[in-house]
Amino acid sequence: MSENKNRKKLILISIIAVVLLAAVVAMVIALKPMPVTLLSEYGLALLWEEGLAMNECAECHESVDFHSCDTCHDDHGSAELTHIPFSEYVDLTGDVPDPTFVKIHQVIPDQENFGTHITISEFFEQFGITEFESVTFITNDGGLTTIESQYLDETSMLVPYVDGVRFVTESVHVSTWLKGITRIVLIGKERPLIIDGNATSIGRLLIGETTRVTVESTDVMYINESGETTTALVANWVDGVKLLPMLSNPNPSGVTVTDADGNMTELSLEEIENAVIAMVRDSVTLVLPDRGRSAWLTNIVEIESN
């Protein structure tokens, strides 16, 4: 009699165990908790390697210092995502042989894999830059950092970012690791531009106070299929440095501008009131916003106030 009771209890316990096991299996399949997801997505071999790496890190670092998704995206700022075309442009300008707008996906290779980057030295070599004094990174929200060349090493690199690029380096504090860089201004060792006896360069001017001026504005008229007309204003803009504050004489009667070929041009105060010094294409240019592009003075090397 007791054997039958024990047998019934055993059967009941077995049934309950099977039901519980089935429920656990169902929950695992439906919810995919973290351990199951990790194994199914990454595999045991990869997780084993990562575990070994973390074990080595734990010898020196606390658990709060381990990397996470927030670490990469918020601290490092690299957008290591496949299927995202990093087609943003970065304006490479200043004291460079060939100022240009750089398309990021063309200079940062291997974007389908993690660890995508290009070192600063490799980046500059592509544009014929071998020696420079410093480089200034400017972001799309107005952030700016200038780093001397001696502090840039093989850990100094550009990585993809959703807007522009991200600068990272182990040689300088993380506060310099700007995100969303859209302009890189190089400062060369030479100072080929003379303004009232003071030697400078276009790179040095562009990291100072600049202004944006509208040039070549034109009214245009459009006609749609119904014959109705609309008008619009079309114009360009140029970023540069105002000329008058750069002169030693705050109220000159005019200036004499000399270009690289030795040609000298006299301009009156009225003509230069709104003038700015800017890099236009690959030439240091005195931009006269009130006049057409053909009147702008290019390849300038000296400006002297009268």
PyMOL commands that set and color helices and strands:
alter all, ss='L'
color gray80, all
select helices_A, chain A and resi 2-31+34-42+44-57+63-65+69-76+104-107+120-125+149-151+174-176+202-206+244-246+269-272+293-295
alter helices_A, ss='H'
color red, helices_A
select strands_A, chain A and resi 89-94+100-103+118-119+134-139+144-148+157-160+165-168+181-187+193-195+198-200+211-223+229-242+254-259+264-268+276-280+283-287+300-305
alter strands_A, ss='S'
color yellow, strands_A
deselect
rebuild
show_as cartoon
